[in-house]
Amino acid sequence: MASGEGPLHIVTPTIYSMPLSKLTGYDVYLKLENLQIPGSFKIRGIGNLIKKASQHGCKKIVCSSGANVVLAAAYAAKTLGIPATIVLPQSTPGFVIDKLRNEYGAEVLLHGKVLDDSHNFAAEMAKDSDCLFVHPYDHPDIWEGHSSMIEEAAQQMPCKPDVIIVSVGGGGLLNGVMMGMKKVGWSDVTCIAMETIGADCLNVSLKAGKIVTLPDITSIACLGALSPSAKTFELAQSYEKFHSAVVEDKEAVSACVRFADDHKMLVEPACGASLAAMYETIIQDLQSSGKLGDVKSALVIVCGAGSATLEQLQAWRDMFNL
């Protein structure tokens, strides 16, 4: 178990992908956030948030969100010696509940049929002054934590990338990536934000010119936010070299399957959305439309695998006849 003295995340490698470089014709580097102990990049931001709160008197945490968020929150709380209560809908997979309870020692409460029910119940529980309600993405301490992955990548890569590809849910990861880009002097690097159709709140908002709330999440990818954070929308609108792109669930799952074959790693469809930018024609489409110039190198944020299982990936593979 990591110590609570330093950062709660580990320094992950940035590797050169020979299969993807051969496929695309340019150098592709992968920031392997799927190797974080709780399974995703979330520990960077969530860990930073909880650690700062503990330093200011927080005695317990309550969290209700997707698997990657609650796993990161429970792991951070255990590392810091803070009690954690995780509220989840009754449909939550058993392996997530077991991991929370048995590995991270969290109290797990099952409430409601959908996450909104759990979220509202958890918010009521967290009204004590010494309790932190952990938001999944919309907090400056979360963005600050996520920015550290770009600082690491800048030291690990042999060159500045021409483009960075990142998945977007509510925007916490994107905010952190763009903050990190500014810190390391990469503000002239193109940033491509990837979403799946049915969980594409940022893409829909940018097209509408205002923040839009989706009526529902219809994608299997656990990107999960009905609307992007205000900071995400602001950054996306103001950054000159920003592009938003979407793929179908089938393309995201196909990317997960092909990535498993290429790199012997299991990731989830939310991560597959970013990888699909390499396996599909996202880059070429942007270039042919005049929105993107020559690409000699790309950095892909391999954001996570906390909720990925071989059984589930096989089920999705069968669903799409891949």
C-alpha positions in Angstrom: 0.0 0.0 0.0 1.3 3.5 -0.8 2.2 5.9 1.9 0.0 8.9 2.6 3.1 11.1 2.9 3.5 11.8 -0.8 1.2 11.8 -3.8 -1.3 8.9 -3.7 -0.8 8.0 -7.4 2.2 6.3 -9.0 4.4 7.7 -11.8 3.2 5.8 -14.8 5.3 5.1 -17.9 4.9 6.8 -21.3 5.7 4.1 -23.8 6.3 4.1 -27.6 3.7 2.0 -29.3 5.2 0.0 -32.1 1.8 -1.4 -33.3 0.0 1.9 -33.4 3.0 3.7 -34.9 3.1 1.2 -37.7 -0.6 1.4 -38.2 -0.8 5.2 -38.3 2.5 6.1 -39.9 3.6 8.4 -37.1 5.1 8.0 -33.7 2.4 7.1 -31.1 3.1 7.3 -27.4 0.9 5.9 -24.7 0.5 7.4 -21.2 -0.5 4.2 -19.3 -2.8 5.5 -16.6 -4.5 2.1 -16.6 -1.5 1.0 -14.5 -2.5 3.1 -11.5 -3.3 0.9 -8.5 -7.1 1.6 -8.4 -7.1 1.1 -12.2 -7.4 4.6 -13.7 -6.1 8.2 -13.8 -8.8 9.1 -11.3 -6.5 8.6 -8.3 -4.4 11.6 -9.4 -7.2 14.1 -9.0 -9.4 12.4 -6.5 -6.4 11.6 -4.4 -5.2 15.2 -4.5 -8.7 16.4 -3.5 -9.1 14.0 -0.5 -5.5 14.5 0.7 -6.0 18.3 0.8 -9.3 17.9 2.5 -7.7 15.7 5.2 -5.1 18.3 5.8 -7.9 20.8 6.5 -9.8 18.6 9.0 -11.8 16.2 6.9 -12.6 13.1 9.0 -14.5 11.0 6.5 -15.6 10.9 2.9 -18.7 10.0 1.1 -18.7 9.2 -2.6 -21.2 8.0 -5.2 -20.2 7.7 -8.8 -18.8 5.4 -11.5 -16.5 2.5 -10.7 -13.2 4.4 -11.4 -14.2 7.3 -9.2 -15.3 5.3 -6.2 -12.3 2.9 -6.4 -10.0 5.9 -6.4 -11.8 7.5 -3.5 -11.8 4.4 -1.4 -8.1 3.7 -2.2 -7.2 7.3 -1.2 -9.2 7.2 2.0 -7.6 3.9 3.0 -4.1 5.2 2.3 -4.8 8.3 4.4 -6.6 6.4 7.2 -9.9 8.1 6.6 -13.3 6.2 6.8 -15.0 6.0 3.4 -18.7 5.4 2.7 -19.5 4.5 -0.9 -23.1 4.7 -2.1 -23.9 2.7 -5.2 -27.0 1.7 -7.1 -28.2 -1.9 -6.7 -27.1 -2.8 -10.2 -23.4 -2.3 -9.4 -21.3 -5.3 -10.5 -20.3 -7.5 -7.7 -16.6 -7.4 -8.4 -16.6 -3.6 -7.8 -18.4 -4.0 -4.5 -16.0 -6.8 -3.4 -12.9 -4.7 -4.2 -14.3 -1.7 -2.3 -15.0 -3.7 0.8 -12.4 -6.4 0.8 -9.3 -4.6 -0.6 -10.0 -1.0 0.4 -12.0 -1.5 3.5 -14.8 0.9 2.5 -18.4 0.8 3.8 -20.6 0.1 0.7 -24.3 1.0 0.8 -26.5 0.0 -2.1 -29.3 2.5 -2.6 -31.6 3.1 -5.6 -31.9 1.6 -9.0 -29.8 4.3 -10.8 -26.8 6.4 -9.9 -28.8 9.6 -9.5 -30.7 7.9 -6.6 -27.4 6.9 -5.0 -25.9 10.4 -5.6 -28.8 12.2 -3.9 -28.7 9.8 -0.9 -24.9 10.2 -0.6 -25.2 14.0 -0.7 -27.6 13.9 2.3 -25.1 11.8 4.2 -22.2 14.2 3.6 -23.7 17.3 5.2 -21.6 17.1 8.3 -18.9 19.8 8.5 -16.1 17.2 8.8 -17.2 15.1 5.9 -16.1 15.5 2.3 -18.6 14.7 -0.5 -16.3 13.6 -3.4 -17.3 15.1 -6.7 -16.1 12.9 -9.6 -14.6 15.7 -11.8 -15.7 19.3 -11.1 -13.1 20.7 -8.6 -9.8 22.6 -9.0 -7.9 20.2 -6.8 -9.0 17.3 -9.0 -7.8 19.2 -12.1 -4.5 20.0 -10.4 -4.0 16.3 -9.6 -4.7 15.2 -13.2 -2.2 17.8 -14.6 0.7 15.8 -13.1 0.4 13.2 -15.8 1.4 15.7 -18.5 4.3 16.9 -16.4 5.5 13.3 -16.2 4.9 12.7 -19.9 6.9 15.8 -20.8 9.9 14.3 -18.9 9.4 10.8 -20.4 8.9 11.6 -24.1 11.8 12.3 -26.4 9.9 15.1 -28.1 6.9 17.4 -27.8 3.9 15.7 -29.4 2.0 17.3 -32.2 -1.3 16.1 -30.8 -2.7 14.8 -27.5 -5.8 12.6 -27.5 -7.9 12.3 -24.3 -11.3 10.9 -23.4 -14.0 13.2 -22.0 -16.8 12.6 -19.6 -17.5 15.6 -17.4 -14.2 17.1 -18.2 -12.0 16.7 -15.1 -9.3 14.8 -17.1 -9.4 17.2 -20.0 -9.1 20.2 -17.6 -6.1 18.6 -16.0 -4.5 17.7 -19.2 -4.8 21.2 -20.6 -3.5 22.7 -17.3 -0.6 20.4 -17.6 0.0 21.4 -21.2 0.3 25.0 -20.1 2.7 24.1 -17.3 5.1 22.3 -19.5 5.0 24.7 -22.4 2.8 22.6 -24.7 0.2 25.3 -25.3 0.7 25.1 -29.0 -0.1 21.3 -29.1 -3.4 20.2 -30.7 -5.8 18.6 -28.2 -8.4 16.2 -29.4 -11.2 15.3 -27.0 -12.9 12.0 -27.7 -16.4 10.9 -26.7 -18.8 8.1 -27.6 -22.2 8.9 -29.2 -24.7 8.8 -26.4 -22.3 10.2 -23.8 -21.1 13.2 -25.9 -22.1 16.1 -23.7 -19.1 18.2 -24.7 -19.5 17.7 -28.4 -23.2 18.5 -28.3 -22.5 21.6 -26.1 -19.9 22.9 -28.5 -22.2 22.5 -31.4 -25.0 24.3 -29.6 -22.6 27.1 -28.4 -23.8 26.6 -24.8 -23.7 24.0 -22.1 -26.2 21.3 -22.9 -27.6 18.7 -20.5 -28.2 15.3 -22.2 -31.5 13.7 -21.4 -29.8 10.4 -20.7 -26.6 8.4 -21.2 -27.2 5.8 -23.9 -23.6 4.8 -24.5 -22.1 1.7 -22.8 -18.9 3.8 -22.2 -18.8 4.9 -18.5 -17.9 8.5 -19.5 -21.1 9.2 -17.6 -21.7 13.0 -17.4 -24.9 14.5 -18.6 -23.2 17.9 -19.0 -19.6 19.1 -19.1 -18.2 21.3 -16.4 -18.3 25.0 -17.0 -14.4 25.0 -16.9 -14.3 22.3 -19.6 -16.6 24.2 -21.9 -14.6 27.4 -21.4 -11.3 25.7 -22.1 -12.7 23.9 -25.2 -14.1 27.2 -26.6 -11.0 29.3 -25.9 -8.2 26.9 -26.9 -7.3 27.5 -30.6 -6.1 24.0 -31.3 -8.9 22.1 -29.7 -11.0 19.6 -31.5 -14.0 17.5 -30.3 -14.7 14.1 -32.0 -17.1 11.3 -31.4 -17.1 7.6 -32.2 -19.7 4.9 -31.9 -19.7 2.4 -29.1 -18.8 -0.3 -31.6 -15.6 1.6 -32.5 -14.7 2.2 -28.9 -15.1 -1.5 -28.1 -13.2 -2.5 -31.2 -10.4 -0.3 -30.1 -10.3 -2.1 -26.7 -10.2 -5.5 -28.4 -7.4 -4.4 -30.8 -5.5 -2.8 -28.0 -5.7 -6.0 -25.9 -4.2 -7.9 -28.9 -1.6 -5.2 -29.6 -0.5 -4.4 -26.0 -1.8 -7.3 -23.9 -3.7 -4.8 -21.7 -7.4 -4.7 -20.8 -9.1 -1.3 -20.9 -12.7 -0.1 -20.8 -14.8 1.5 -23.6 -14.4 5.0 -22.1 -10.6 4.5 -22.7 -11.4 2.9 -26.0 -12.8 6.2 -27.2 -9.4 7.7 -27.2 -7.7 4.7 -28.7 -10.3 4.7 -31.5 -8.7 8.0 -32.6 -5.7 5.8 -33.6 -7.6 2.7 -34.9 -10.2 4.7 -36.8 -9.9 7.7 -39.2 -10.3 10.5 -36.7 -6.9 12.1 -37.4 -7.2 11.7 -41.2 -10.7 13.2 -41.2 -9.4 16.3 -39.3 -6.6 16.6 -41.8 -8.7 16.2 -44.9 -11.1 18.9 -43.6 -8.2 21.3 -43.1 -8.5 21.4 -39.3 -5.2 19.6 -38.6 -1.8 19.8 -40.2 1.0 17.2 -40.4 1.3 14.8 -37.5 4.6 13.3 -36.7 3.9 12.2 -33.1 0.9 11.7 -30.9 0.3 11.2 -27.2 -2.7 9.1 -26.2 -3.9 9.1 -22.6 -4.8 5.5 -21.8 -7.1 6.6 -19.0 -8.2 3.4 -17.3 -9.4 -0.1 -16.8 -10.9 0.0 -13.3 -14.2 -1.4 -14.5 -12.9 -3.6 -17.3 -13.3 -7.4 -17.1 -12.5 -10.0 -19.8 -16.1 -11.3 -19.5 -17.6 -7.9 -20.1 -15.4 -7.1 -23.0 -16.2 -10.5 -24.6 -19.9 -9.7 -24.1 -19.5 -6.4 -25.9 -17.4 -8.0 -28.6 -20.3 -10.5 -29.2 -22.9 -7.7 -29.1 -21.2 -5.8 -32.0 -20.1 -9.0 -33.9 -16.5 -8.0 -33.7 
